[in-house]
Structure formats: C-alpha cells, structure tokens
Amino acid sequence: MSGKQYKAHEVSCCIKYFIFGFNIIFWLLGVAFLGIGLWAWSEKGVLSNISSITDLGGFDPVWLFLVVGVMFILGFAGCIGALRENTFLLKFFSVFLGIIFFLELTAGVLAFVFKDWIKDQLNFFINNNIRAYRDDIDLQNLIDFTQEYWECCGAFGADDWNLNIYFNCTDTNPSREKCGVPFSCCTKDPAEDVINTQCGYDIRAKEDAEQKAFIYIKGCVPQFEKWLQENLTVVAGIFIGIALLQIFGICLAQNLVSDIEAVRESCLFT
C-alpha cells in the first residue's frame, strides 16, 4: 500500500475530528444524564426492587434523565466511528439521528393537526400526576415547579386537587390538607423570604372571590397554551436550530463515510 493511493482520495481530518468533537459532547451529556437517573432510582430503592417501577400512579421524572441518557449510545457510536473510521458505526449514527429527526418532525406535524386531542391528553396527564402527588418526591417537585413557573393550579383549576386523597373535600377525609392546595398554588408575596408551605390549607373551603386573593385560579393547561403563544418564536427557533444541527451531523457523517469508502476502493484497485 503506497502513499500515492491517498493523494487522490483522502479522509478529511477536519470532518473526522469535527464529528468526533461533536459527538463527544453528546456522549458526555448522555453519561451524565444516565448517571443522574440511575442514582435517583437507587435512592428510591427502585434498583433493588424493580417491581416498584409500577407502584406509582403518576409520571416518574427520573424517566426523563434515563431516556435522554440513552443518547450516550448515539454519541459513543459517532465518536468511535469517526476516530476509527468505522463506516458501520458512522452509518448507525447517521441513520439513528435521521430516525430521531423524522420522529421529531412527525410529532410536530401531529401536534399541530391534533391540538385538541393533545390538550385532552395533557389534562389527563396532569390529573394523573395530581393523584400521585404525595407518592414521589421528584414528581412533587416537578408539579410544584410547573405551578409556580406558570402561576397555575391544577389542570384547569384548583378544584382538580379534589382528585388527590390528601386534598379532596370529602367529609371522610381526615387529612389536615383537606380542601386545600399545595403551597405552589399560592400567590407569592415578594416581601416574604421564607415559603409558607401551609398557605394553601382550607383555601378551597372559602368563597371563589376570596380564593383569588391567595391562590392562582387559572389551570396549568390554559396557562401553558398562553405561554406557548407568547413564546412561539423562541420555541420554533429552538426546534429549527436542533433540526439543523441534526441535519448537519447526518451530512458530515455521510460525507466521512463516502471519503472512507473512496479510500478503500482506491486501495483495492491499486
């Protein structure tokens, strides 16, 4: 194999190491997210009792870290494929990235077409997690963050908290939180440095006009729709940026595969 073979066809070092650097970021982020997810599950005892995965009635936020963490496989394939000039791994990387891009595009189109269905599913999702609010601390923190950030309470209103066994207003409910709402539903006083976690106690036993002075009346579904409309340009820009980054990665990987195959062919015919 002489040096002349590489004069006509050479693997671009620029593309090769750019893909390597591009993917090592994905790989490191994936490992970090996966590590956080597994650590959180370990703290909950899920790893020692796998059946506990199905114990929760609501969504476990740890799933987000685990699902995102799986992208370390994609980053690993891209890194090793570029560094070792392995066309199989590079093709796996580009195909997998293409599938993700197609799924994102499909999800975007379906979300636009079936807006009302998604709204109903979001309502069902939030109410399901309201029922499981006290069952998991991560879920509880996620709901509290959502209600505080969007200044909302429940899916469509504070009365949705009747779905939770601790907050419902039934006569048989012995909980001190009966007819109340979580503290994240309370309107914030800028002068208060310490959060009053009991601010929502008995609030729904009061008249609607009186409730408005202490808690957020609007539900999280309409507040999310309002936020989406107000930040549509930013959201669209983020998704377009991610899509362009994915297309760029696919093009680079395919370009590198073509270079590698061209070099190999020149070796065979020399």
C-alpha positions as CSV (number, residue, x, y, z in Angstrom):
1,M,0.0,0.0,0.0
2,S,1.9,3.1,-1.2
3,G,1.5,6.7,-0.2
4,K,0.3,7.6,-3.7
5,Q,-3.0,5.9,-3.1
6,Y,-4.1,8.7,-0.7
7,K,-3.3,11.6,-2.9
8,A,-6.5,11.2,-5.0
9,H,-8.7,10.1,-2.1
10,E,-8.1,11.1,1.5
11,V,-10.2,11.0,4.6
12,S,-10.8,14.6,5.6
13,C,-9.2,15.1,9.0
14,C,-11.3,18.2,9.5
15,I,-14.6,16.4,9.1
16,K,-13.3,13.4,11.1
17,Y,-12.3,15.3,14.2
18,F,-15.2,17.7,14.0
19,I,-17.6,14.7,14.1
20,F,-15.6,13.3,17.0
21,G,-15.8,16.6,19.0
22,F,-19.5,17.0,18.0
23,N,-20.3,13.5,19.4
24,I,-18.1,13.5,22.5
25,I,-20.4,16.3,23.8
26,F,-23.4,14.1,23.2
27,W,-21.6,11.1,24.9
28,L,-20.6,13.1,28.0
29,L,-24.1,14.6,28.4
30,G,-25.7,11.1,27.9
31,V,-23.4,9.5,30.5
32,A,-24.2,12.4,32.9
33,F,-28.0,12.1,32.5
34,L,-27.9,8.3,32.7
35,G,-25.8,8.5,35.9
36,I,-28.2,11.0,37.5
37,G,-31.2,8.8,36.5
38,L,-29.7,5.6,37.9
39,W,-28.6,7.5,41.1
40,A,-32.1,8.8,41.6
41,W,-33.6,5.3,41.1
42,S,-31.0,3.9,43.5
43,E,-32.0,6.5,46.2
44,K,-35.7,5.5,45.7
45,G,-34.8,1.8,46.0
46,V,-36.1,1.0,42.5
47,L,-32.8,-0.8,41.5
48,S,-33.2,-3.2,44.5
49,N,-36.9,-3.7,43.8
50,I,-37.7,-3.4,40.1
51,S,-41.4,-4.1,40.7
52,S,-41.6,-0.7,42.4
53,I,-41.5,0.9,38.9
54,T,-45.2,0.2,38.6
55,D,-46.1,1.3,42.1
56,L,-46.5,5.0,41.2
57,G,-49.8,6.1,39.7
58,G,-48.2,9.1,38.0
59,F,-45.2,10.0,35.9
60,D,-41.7,9.5,37.4
61,P,-39.5,12.5,36.3
62,V,-36.4,10.2,36.6
63,W,-37.6,8.6,33.3
64,L,-36.6,11.9,31.6
65,F,-33.0,11.5,32.7
66,L,-32.9,7.8,31.7
67,V,-34.4,8.4,28.2
68,V,-32.1,11.4,27.5
69,G,-29.2,9.4,28.9
70,V,-29.6,6.7,26.3
71,M,-28.3,9.2,23.7
72,F,-24.8,8.3,25.1
73,I,-25.1,5.2,22.8
74,L,-25.5,7.6,19.8
75,G,-22.6,9.8,20.9
76,F,-20.4,6.7,21.5
77,A,-21.1,5.4,18.0
78,G,-20.3,8.7,16.5
79,C,-17.1,9.1,18.4
80,I,-15.7,5.7,17.8
81,G,-16.9,5.6,14.2
82,A,-15.2,8.9,13.4
83,L,-12.0,8.1,15.3
84,R,-11.6,4.5,14.0
85,E,-13.1,5.3,10.5
86,N,-15.7,2.7,11.1
87,T,-18.3,3.0,8.4
88,F,-20.8,0.7,10.2
89,L,-20.8,2.9,13.3
90,L,-21.0,6.1,11.3
91,K,-23.9,4.7,9.3
92,F,-25.6,3.7,12.6
93,F,-25.1,7.2,13.9
94,S,-26.5,8.9,10.8
95,V,-29.5,6.5,10.5
96,F,-30.3,6.8,14.2
97,L,-30.0,10.6,14.0
98,G,-32.2,10.6,10.9
99,I,-34.9,8.5,12.7
100,I,-34.9,10.9,15.6
101,F,-35.2,13.8,13.2
102,F,-38.1,12.1,11.4
103,L,-39.9,11.3,14.7
104,E,-39.5,15.0,15.8
105,L,-40.9,16.2,12.5
106,T,-43.8,13.8,12.7
107,A,-44.5,14.8,16.3
108,G,-44.5,18.4,15.3
109,V,-47.0,17.9,12.4
110,L,-49.3,15.6,14.6
111,A,-49.2,18.2,17.4
112,F,-50.4,20.8,15.0
113,V,-53.1,18.6,13.5
114,F,-54.4,17.1,16.7
115,K,-54.2,20.1,19.0
116,D,-57.4,19.3,20.8
117,W,-56.5,15.7,21.4
118,I,-53.1,16.7,22.8
119,K,-54.9,19.2,25.1
120,D,-57.1,16.4,26.5
121,Q,-54.1,14.2,26.9
122,L,-52.2,16.9,28.8
123,N,-55.3,17.4,31.0
124,F,-55.3,13.6,31.7
125,F,-51.6,13.5,32.3
126,I,-51.7,16.4,34.8
127,N,-54.7,14.9,36.7
128,N,-53.0,11.5,36.8
129,N,-50.0,13.1,38.4
130,I,-52.1,15.1,40.8
131,R,-53.4,11.8,42.2
132,A,-49.8,10.6,42.8
133,Y,-48.5,14.0,44.1
134,R,-47.5,12.7,47.5
135,D,-46.2,9.3,46.2
136,D,-42.9,10.5,44.8
137,I,-40.8,13.5,45.9
138,D,-39.4,14.0,42.3
139,L,-42.9,14.2,40.9
140,Q,-44.0,16.5,43.7
141,N,-41.1,18.9,42.9
142,L,-41.9,18.8,39.2
143,I,-45.6,19.7,39.8
144,D,-44.6,22.4,42.3
145,F,-42.1,23.9,39.8
146,T,-44.8,23.8,37.0
147,Q,-47.4,25.5,39.1
148,E,-45.0,28.2,40.3
149,Y,-43.5,28.9,36.9
150,W,-46.8,29.2,35.0
151,E,-48.7,30.6,38.0
152,C,-51.4,28.0,37.8
153,C,-53.2,25.4,39.9
154,G,-54.4,22.0,38.8
155,A,-55.1,21.1,35.1
156,F,-58.0,23.5,34.6
157,G,-58.4,24.9,38.1
158,A,-57.8,24.5,41.8
159,D,-60.7,22.1,42.2
160,D,-58.7,19.5,40.3
161,W,-56.9,18.8,43.6
162,N,-60.0,17.0,44.7
163,L,-58.5,14.1,42.8
164,N,-55.8,13.8,45.4
165,I,-56.7,11.8,48.6
166,Y,-55.0,14.3,50.8
167,F,-56.5,17.5,49.3
168,N,-60.1,16.4,48.5
169,C,-63.0,18.0,50.2
170,T,-65.0,14.8,51.2
171,D,-66.3,14.6,54.7
172,T,-64.4,11.3,55.3
173,N,-61.0,12.9,54.5
174,P,-59.1,13.0,57.8
175,S,-56.1,14.9,56.3
176,R,-55.1,18.3,57.6
177,E,-54.7,19.3,53.9
178,K,-58.4,18.7,53.3
179,C,-59.9,21.3,50.9
180,G,-56.5,22.8,50.4
181,V,-53.9,23.0,47.6
182,P,-50.1,22.7,47.6
183,F,-48.1,25.7,48.5
184,S,-47.0,26.1,44.8
185,C,-50.6,27.2,44.0
186,C,-50.3,30.2,46.4
187,T,-49.7,33.7,45.0
188,K,-46.3,34.9,46.1
189,D,-45.6,37.9,48.4
190,P,-42.3,39.4,47.3
191,A,-41.7,40.6,50.9
192,E,-41.7,37.0,52.2
193,D,-38.2,35.4,52.3
194,V,-39.4,32.0,53.7
195,I,-42.0,30.0,51.8
196,N,-45.2,29.3,53.8
197,T,-45.9,25.7,53.0
198,Q,-49.2,25.8,54.8
199,C,-50.6,28.8,52.8
200,G,-53.0,26.6,50.8
201,Y,-54.7,24.9,53.8
202,D,-58.5,25.1,53.8
203,I,-58.4,27.6,50.9
204,R,-61.0,25.8,48.8
205,A,-63.5,25.9,51.6
206,K,-63.7,29.7,51.1
207,E,-65.7,31.6,48.5
208,D,-64.3,31.9,45.0
209,A,-63.7,35.6,45.3
210,E,-61.7,35.1,48.5
211,Q,-59.6,32.3,46.9
212,K,-58.4,34.7,44.2
213,A,-56.5,36.7,46.8
214,F,-54.5,33.8,48.0
215,I,-54.1,31.2,45.1
216,Y,-53.7,31.0,41.4
217,I,-57.2,30.4,39.9
218,K,-56.1,29.5,36.3
219,G,-55.3,25.9,35.4
220,C,-51.9,24.8,34.0
221,V,-53.3,23.7,30.6
222,P,-54.6,27.1,29.6
223,Q,-51.5,28.8,31.1
224,F,-49.3,26.5,29.1
225,E,-51.2,27.4,25.9
226,K,-50.8,31.1,26.7
227,W,-47.1,30.7,27.4
228,L,-46.7,28.8,24.1
229,Q,-48.4,31.6,22.1
230,E,-46.3,34.3,23.8
231,N,-43.0,32.4,23.2
232,L,-43.9,30.8,19.8
233,T,-40.9,32.4,18.0
234,V,-38.4,31.3,20.7
235,V,-39.8,27.7,20.8
236,A,-39.9,27.5,17.0
237,G,-36.3,28.8,16.8
238,I,-35.0,26.2,19.3
239,F,-36.7,23.4,17.4
240,I,-35.4,24.6,14.0
241,G,-31.9,25.0,15.5
242,I,-32.0,21.4,16.8
243,A,-33.2,20.2,13.4
244,L,-30.5,22.0,11.5
245,L,-27.9,20.6,13.9
246,Q,-29.1,17.1,13.3
247,I,-29.2,17.5,9.5
248,F,-25.6,18.9,9.7
249,G,-24.5,15.9,11.8
250,I,-26.1,13.5,9.3
251,C,-24.4,15.3,6.3
252,L,-21.0,15.2,8.0
253,A,-21.3,11.5,8.8
254,Q,-22.3,10.6,5.3
255,N,-19.5,12.7,3.9
256,L,-17.0,11.0,6.1
257,V,-18.4,7.6,5.1
258,S,-18.0,8.5,1.4
259,D,-14.4,9.5,2.0
260,I,-13.6,6.3,3.8
261,E,-15.2,4.1,1.1
262,A,-13.4,6.1,-1.6
263,V,-10.0,5.5,0.0
264,R,-10.8,1.8,0.4
265,E,-11.8,1.5,-3.2
266,S,-8.6,3.2,-4.4
267,C,-6.6,0.7,-2.3
268,L,-8.4,-2.3,-3.9
269,F,-7.7,-1.1,-7.5
270,T,-4.1,-0.2,-6.9
